[in-house]
Amino acid sequence: MVSGRLQEKNGYYYMVLSYKDATGKRKQPWYATGLPVKGNKRKAEEMLRELRRGFTPPTPERATDLSPDMLFSDYMLYWLKVVRATVEETTWGSYVRNVQGHIVPYFEGRGITLVGLQARHIQSFYLHELEHLKATSVLRLHANLHKALKYAVRLDLIPGNPVDKVDRPKAEKYMASYYTAEEMEQLFEAAKGSPLELIIQFAAFYGLRRSEVLGLRWEAIDFAAKTLTIRHIVTTVSIDGKSKLVEADRAKTKSSLRTLPLVAAFAERLQALKAQQAYNRKLCGNCYNHRYDGYVFVDEMGNLIQPDRVSDGFARLLKAHGLRHIRFHDLRHSCASLLLKQGVPMKQIQEWLGHSDISTTANIYAHLDSQSKQLSAATMEQALALPEELPENQW
């Protein structure tokens, strides 16, 4: 309840309330009681109590055009429309989830304007989100806010970016899950005859992302040169609560566009799959879906295998065969761990996986790199010989 007092003016009582608006400015509106001062104090006090009980500070008018005084939550929704044409659809989908799912619901009810947004508001928002989100997720919100408010600074809507003044959460050290070589063999055995068999083998052997496996097209496979090129993806993005399939001639980063050797075992499997698809097209006739003819991974009717079907089917496969639960993406980590154990240098693993920076590879897999540590230990043993005598006991 807001505070208030009675004020005498020209022989009448006036009620004066006191509160801070969304920008933090003190407001003290006056309200006439219509009561003369003489003999009406108790009645005026009762009117003041009623006014204070029912008073709600006004929220700023919801501006439809860009303005420093528009609600910050409205600005974020406006920014979503602006940024849509400048980013990939998958990126925009993540912005929508962050803005509509977290940022707007928190700030909308607080009536904070764009120009009134302060570092303390953002810090409180982070603390609130950390109660039910991991620090990594809050860091994504931090990145969204920083980018959106940087745009507001560029348009001279605000003098500076308040996000720059906020202590961002510290990301947790990521420890990737992975299968050992023995577990991979058990998985391959369990997947025999499954619609996911070859998909799993590709993800595990080449360390491909789910979007990269499903995005494989026949034109990217050169049987003569014995290569396969990763340059197309298939993924899903959630927009306005609806799942949308995205097919794009791109990969996650520039480094993700890569050409890998097509080993004989996979060449044989792909040739057999190609022949099977030709047979299915002939068998199904007009019932066959030719929309996805260029893709490697389609079902018997020519329908593209959906990303969610892969993730859900993979989880069911593991459970049905009593295998340890990992995510489908962890097949990529399993590939990296096997390469490390075989002594493959980190730089080559970076290129194999298509990471944009070797630091990304090192940050994820450094704890698995026991081979290089053993080599370092052996090198130091040769370079720096310790005395043969053991230290003399001092007790």
C-alpha positions, -999 to +999 in steps of 0.1 A: +000+000+000+013+034-010+020+060+017-001+092+020-009+122+042-036+149+046-027+184+035-046+216+043-051+242+015-075+271+013-095+257+043-100+223+027-084+189+032-065+173+003-051+138+002-015+135-010-001+101-020+036+092-024+051+065-045+079+058-071+070+052-107+086+026-130+116+049-136+122+054-099+109+090-098+090+101-068+053+110-076+030+128-052-005+133-067-031+154-049-067+144-045-095+167-032-117+155-004-142+184-007-142+185+031-137+217+050-109+215+076-131+224+105-147+193+121-139+169+093-104+155+102-117+120+111-137+117+080-108+129+058-085+104+074-110+076+066-111+088+030-073+088+028-072+052+041-097+041+015-078+059-013-045+043-002-061+008+000-075+009-035-047+029-052-025+012-079+003+032-094-004+039-131+017+020-156+032+038-185+011+039-217+020+010-240+037+027-269+033+011-303+062+031-318+098+030-306+102+054-277+124+057-246+092+057-225+078+025-239+076-005-216+108-025-217+088-057-223+072-040-253+106-029-266+118-065-265+088-077-285+095-049-310+131-059-312+122-095-320+104-082-351+134-061-361+160-088-357+140-116-375+153-105-409+190-104-398+195-139-383+189-175-392+155-189-384+169-213-358+186-184-340+155-163-341+135-193-327+159-193-297+154-155-293+116-160-292+119-187-265+141-164-244+121-132-249+086-145-248+093-173-223+114-155-198+122-118-203+088-104-211+069-124-184+093-111-157+095-074-167+059-069-181+042-068-147+068-045-132+060-016-155+097-008-162+102+015-192+131+012-216+147+044-204+140+034-168+157+000-170+187-001-146+214-026-139+198-035-106+166-046-125+186-069-147+206-083-118+174-091-100+161-108-131+192-130-133+188-140-096+152-148-102+159-170-133+188-188-115+162-203-091+149-226-119+175-223-147+211-234-151+237-206-154+243-215-190+207-208-198+208-175-180+239-166-199+218-169-231+193-145-217+222-122-208+234-124-245+199-116-257+195-086-235+229-072-244+222-075-281+187-060-278+198-030-257+229-025-279+204-018-307+185+007-284+218+025-278+225+027-315+191+043-321+198+068-293+168+055-273+190+051-242+224+066-233+242+034-225+237-004-222+228-013-185+238-049-192+274-038-193+272-030-156+258-064-145+278-093-132+268-122-155+265-157-141+295-180-142+289-209-165+292-244-151+321-265-163+306-288-190+314-325-187+303-343-218+288-378-215+301-404-238+302-442-245+333-463-244+343-484-274+327-515-257+295-496-251+295-484-287+298-520-299+268-529-277+248-500-292+256-510-328+244-545-320+212-532-304+205-509-334+207-537-360+176-537-381+164-504-366+154-475-388+180-456-369+209-480-375+228-461-401+219-427-386+235-439-353+266-453-371+271-420-389+268-399-358+292-421-338+318-426-365+319-391-380+309-372-348+281-355-367+254-334-351+218-346-355+211-318-379+241-327-400+232-364-402+196-357-412+208-330-437+230-355-456+220-354-493+231-377-521+247-349-540+271-344-511+284-379-514+311-386-540+316-423-543+343-419-569+364-395-548+354-413-516+343-382-498+312-368-481+306-331-476+288-316-446+270-285-460+233-290-454+212-293-422+177-304-412+165-293-378+133-280-361+126-246-345+097-237-322+080-205-333+048-192-316+043-226-300+045-245-333+074-267-344+087-258-379+111-279-400+141-260-412+161-272-442+191-251-450+223-251-471+245-242-443+260-257-411+262-244-375+294-224-382+317-218-411+340-245-398+311-269-398+312-269-436+337-297-441+346-326-463+354-360-447+367-393-461+340-418-471+354-451-457+346-483-476+322-497-449+300-466-452+303-465-490+288-500-491+260-492-467+251-460-487+251-479-520+228-505-505+205-477-491+204-460-524+193-492-542+167-498-515+152-463-520+150-468-558+131-500-551+108-483-526+100-455-552+091-482-578+071-503-553+050-474-539+044-456-571+022-425-567+021-431-529+058-423-526+067-388-514+092-373-539+096-341-520+127-354-502+143-375-530+176-358-525+180-368-489+198-399-477+177-405-446+140-410-456+116-437-446+100-464-469+074-439-482+100-412-489+092-390-459+121-372-443+130-387-410+122-360-384+147-348-358+124-355-328+118-391-341+156-396-340+160-383-304+129-401-291+137-433-309+173-433-297+162-430-261+137-459-265+163-480-281+187-476-252+160-483-227+147-514-245+182-530-246+192-519-211+220-496-223+232-466-203+212-435-211+230-408-231+216-382-255+219-387-292+243-357-293+265-376-270+275-399-298+294-369-311+312-367-278+318-405-278+335-401-312+358-374-298+367-394-267+377-424-289+399-402-311+416-388-280+423-422-266+439-432-299+463-403-296+447-381-323+458-345-317+432-320-305+437-299-336+427-328-359+397-336-337+386-299-340+387-302-378+369-336-377+341-323-356+338-289-373+344-267-343+351-231-351+378-227-325+402-252-310+394-237-276+359-251-280+372-286-285+398-282-257+372-269-232+348-298-238+373-327-240+404-316-221+395-338-191+395-368-214+430-361-229+449-387-208+470-397-238+488-363-241+492-362-203+509-396-204+532-384-232+540-353-212+549-374-181+571-397-202+589-367-218+595-351-184+609-384-170+635-384-198+643-347-197+645-344-159+659-373-140+652-374-103+679-386-078+679-424-074+680-420-036+646-416-019+642-386+004+653-393+039+625-398+064+623-370+089+600-388+114 
